[in-house]
Each structure stands twice: as C-alpha cells, then as structure tokens.
Amino acid sequence: MKLALIVPGGFHPGGRDNVIPALVSLAEELARRHTVHVFAFGGPGPVTHDLIGGAEVHQLGDPATIDPPRRARTLRLLARLARQLAGELADADRARPFQILHAFWANEPGLLAGALGRCTGRPVVVSVGGGEAARLPDIGYGGARSLAGRGTLDLSLRLARAVTVGSQFARTFLPGWAAARATVVPLGIDGSRFAASPGGRPVGPPWRLLHVGSLNPVKDHRTLLHAVARVVADGTDVTLDCIGEDTLGGRVQSEARALGLGERVRFHGHLPNPELAPFYRNAHLQVVSSRYESQSVAVLEAASAGLPTVGTAVGLLATMAPAAAAVVAPGDAEGLAHAIERLLDHGLERRAMAEAAQAFGRAHDVASTARAFERIYADLGAGPS
C-alpha cells in the first residue's frame, strides 16, 4: 500500500527533541511493508524533506515568528498548512496514488485530511490521540472546551471513513454517534528499547517511584506530591523521579518543597526518549496522577521494562486494572498513597502485576498497532495496486 500519515509534528530529524516516539516507531514499522509518507505540521519554516526509518517525511512550515499571536493567526496558519499539505500530497501522488490518508489527531490534521480525502475520493482514517474530546475547564484543558474545538472534532470525525482511539476510556469522551463507530487501537511502542526483567531491579527500601510526563495541569502533580507526602509521613522510605518538561514555571518544585519533599523528589526536566530506559529499569513503581489520558504511552514503556504502574483510572490504566495495574479515582491522593504502600509492602503482588503489565505491553506493541491499522486499511478497500 501507499500510505499518507498526517501528524501534528513529532518527526524532527535529530531524533531527540520535538519527537513523538510512538508515531515515529509506527511509521518505521509500516514502512517495512508499505510506501509511507509522513506529513508533519509545525516545522520551523519552509517545507523540508527528510528520510526517517524508511518513511519520507515532509515537514510543513509553521512560521510562528512571522504572524502575531492573535486569533486570526490560527485561520491563516490553517490555510497555509492546507495549501502546503495539498501541494505536497499532489507531488508525492504523481508516481503512484495514495490509497489511505491517516490523520493523527482529530483536530487540524484530521480536519485537513478529511477535507482532502473528500475532495480526492481517498478514504481517511482519523486517530484520536490526545485531548481533542476532553473538557476540563477548571484547568483549561481539552479541545472540547470551545465551540471551535468541538466543531473541529465533529467535522474531523464525520469526514473520516474510520475512527480509532487509544483506549476504551478515551472512547467514552467521544460523541455517542462517533463512539459507536470508533475502534480501540492503542498506539504501541518498540518495547525492545526498554525491555528488562520484572525481577531485575534493585532491592528496596529505599523505594524508587517514577513519574514520566510534562509538568502541566492535566498531569495533576499536586495529587502526585500529596500522595508521596502521605507515604513518607507513614514512614516509608521513598524517592520520586519526575521526568518531563516544566510548563508551569517552577510551581510544582515549589509545592514539593512546601510539603517537605525537597530531598526526596528529583526533577530531571525533559529527557530524550532513549535516556528513559535506565529510570524504568531501576524504579520499583511508576505513578500516574493524570486527570485525563488518551492512553498514556509511558504506561506501555514502563510495562515493557517490567515496571508496574499505580495511578488514576485514565487511559490504558482503566483497562489494565486490576491484574496489570492498580488504579484509584483521579484526584484521590490518599487512595493513591495507599495503593503505593500496598504494592511496596507486598513484593509477590508487585511482581505478579509487573509480569501482567509486561504481557499487556507485548500484546500491544508497535507491531500489533501496525497490524490493526492494516486491517482497517484493508476493510476500507486499500491493497496492492
């Protein structure tokens, strides 16, 4: 098949920053058997071309330094991306037509892919992969908070011939008519990058907790820190490694100090994906405190390393519990603390959960994701040409 993957970014040729590893791995996996072109939004300027893992990457320009940040800029940017995408697709189409347009996510990529698919008669798949359908107004999160966001989501899904979501949890946020036709396809990873034995980590105490995710409101670090403070107050010797870009200007670090956790919480900032493996392999538990996750790739990364996750019942965690993860309600710091303490106190239960999580991760790796998408493409009539 000849496939066009239309993505919000994440394909920087350096491979360290501005990368969405799961999307890169998927493009590489599909390129083993198909001709794959990736059309990535948000490049630094004019359209550029790169070859990443067998897929030709078209970086579409986003001259953010040119347009002032006011409301009309969004419309101008969308129009510019539409022109660039249509032109690049047409150029790449000449030798052999694309059979499928596959957009990640159901906002600008889904909208533009849907419009082009409708104009050219090509089937479009849209994968909901972020907070496009979420609505958490108290923290300013979710594409569905605004009329424009809901309209973009609705039109993207209506223009698509097939819709996928990363978890059953995420599907519940879709409009009823869209949820009924959505297929759950988690975005798998290349687990070999993190592979480790569940029993091969250091003996505790001290116990090492890990949190991987940007410091932003939806990750709810306040609940995370209050849970850790409760664990410490109960006499458990723990440390917490927080990995992720700080978008909150040091507020999370200040709260950690205010809770007396200054010596127990280490903030590492953003780390490239290849540098995460030692953290997954040396931790005893990963902790997720998010208010919302479409699926949480970090959960699959931890599972590949044989590391169990304790967290809120969001994304894939809601599916994995109770055998392969321990979950509590979002915002429940006390419940999260109790779940952490229980697993740290019960080594056999922790080991069994780690093995179940690893089995889940292997069953939902990037190869399984590619096969699931290939079945969808075939159902839409795509095949050798």
KEVOVO-134705 format. One record per residue (C-alpha): x, y negated, z. Coordinates in steps of 0.05 Angstrom, whole numbers, plus 5000, padded with zeros to 4 digits. Example, Ala and Ser with C-alpha at 12.3 -4.5 7.8 and 13.67 -1.06 7.14 Angstrom:
! residues 2
524650905156 527350215143 
This chain:
! residues 385
500050005000 501949274994 500248905058 500048175078 500648055153 498647345172 501247165241 501546555286 509146575289 513947035325 518647225268 524546765279 530447065241 535047005302 531247555337 532047255407 527546655415 520846485383 519647225372 513447665385 517048335391 510748765384 508848435318 515948505292 516149235311 509449345276 511849015212 518149445214 514150075225 509249925168 514949735122 517650445128 511850685083 508950055051 510849395019 509948885075 509948125070 509247715134 506547015130 508546675196 505745995218 509645485257 516345465224 521044875232 519444525165 519044735092 517345455073 523245925082 524246665067 527747205107 528047955108 526648265177 526549015185 524549155113 518948635112 519447985073 517847415120 515046765093 515946225147 510545705134 512444995154 509744605214 512943915211 510743735281 515743165284 512242815226 505042795247 503042435311 499542885363 492442645354 486043015336 486542925261 493443265262 490143935273 486043865209 492043615169 496244195195 490844705179 490144425108 497744435098 498145155123 492445355078 495945065017 502545395035 499346065051 495346074986 501445884945 505946404978 500746944972 499746784899 507246814885 508047474922 501847744888 504347694817 508448334811 503248754848 496948524883 496048554958 490849074979 489748845051 490348175087 491348305161 490947705208 493447645280 489747295316 482447075308 483946325305 487745965250 490846605220 484146965220 480446365192 485246245134 486046985119 478447065118 477546485071 482846735023 480147435026 473247185009 475946774950 480247344922 475847934938 481048274982 478948605048 481148255111 482648565179 482748095239 486048305305 484147915367 490547905407 490447315455 485446875490 481346695429 474846955460 476446785533 473446205571 476546005637 475045255643 477745175714 484845295689 483845025618 484945705586 481446045528 479645895456 472245955471 472245345517 470944875459 465844845404 471444835352 474745445384 468245835386 466745645314 473545855290 472946525326 465946645299 467846485227 474246895230 470447505254 464747425205 469547355146 473347985166 471448675139 474448995202 475948735272 480549025325 482048845397 487749045443 483449345498 476349515519 476848945569 478148445513 472448715473 467548515527 469247785515 467047805442 460047605419 455548215422 455048295346 462648265340 463948735399 459449255367 463849295305 470649195338 475649775343 480449815402 487549855376 492849655427 498949325397 504249855413 511649755423 518050115406 518750475472 525750725458 528350035477 526050135549 526050885558 528051135626 526151685675 520851525727 525451825779 531851495758 531150835795 534650605859 532250865926 528550355969 528049976013 529549445995 523949495943 524349115878 518048825847 517848545777 513348045741 514247915666 510347335637 510646595626 509446145686 502645875665 495745835698 492746465667 498246905697 496046655766 502746645802 499246365863 495647035874 502247395860 506146995911 500847035964 500647785955 508247835962 508047386024 502847856055 507348456040 513248106072 509147906133 507248636142 514648806150 516149096081 522948926053 521548695982 524348225929 520947975867 524047825799 519847335757 521747315683 518546815636 518646105610 516545585661 510945155632 508844865700 514744425716 517244795777 510544855814 511045605822 518045555851 515645025899 509945475922 514746055933 519045615978 512845366016 510946086030 517846236058 519646675998 525546265974 530646825987 526047375962 523647115894 528547025837 526346625776 530146815714 526646385662 525646635591 529847235572 530147545503 526448205498 532748645494 535048375561 528748615598 530449355598 535049345660 529648995700 524449515682 529250085697 531349815765 524649585793 520050015835 513549675815 511249185763 506048695788 500948355742 496647805773 493347525710 486347235705 485947485633 490047925586 488048165518 492248785532 498948595564 504948845525 509148805589 504949385617 506949815558 514249605565 514149795638 510550455623 515950635572 521150555626 517250995674 515350395717 508250385745 504149745748 499949465804 495448905780 488948575766 483648955726 485148605660 487448835591 490049545587 490549605663 483049665667 483550275620 489650585653 486850575724 486550965768 491351505744 496351075707 495650405743 492950115808 488149525799 484449005841 479848435822 483047805793 484847315848 484847835903 491647715936 490148135997 487848725955 494048655911 498448665973 495049295999 495849645932 503249465930 504349716001 500650365988 504850555928 511450345961 509550776022 507451385980 513151605936 509652215906 503551795886 508151265856 511951795816 505552115791 502851435769 509451275735 509151925695 501851805676 503651095654 509451345612 504951855578 499951295563 505450855535 507951415489 500951545464 500150805448 506850645417 508150245354 507650875311 500751025337 498650295324 501150335252 497350985241 490950685270 491550085224 493050525164 486550905177 482750245178 486150025114 484150685081 476950605104 476849935070 478850245004 486250085005 491050604978 496550734927 495950304865 
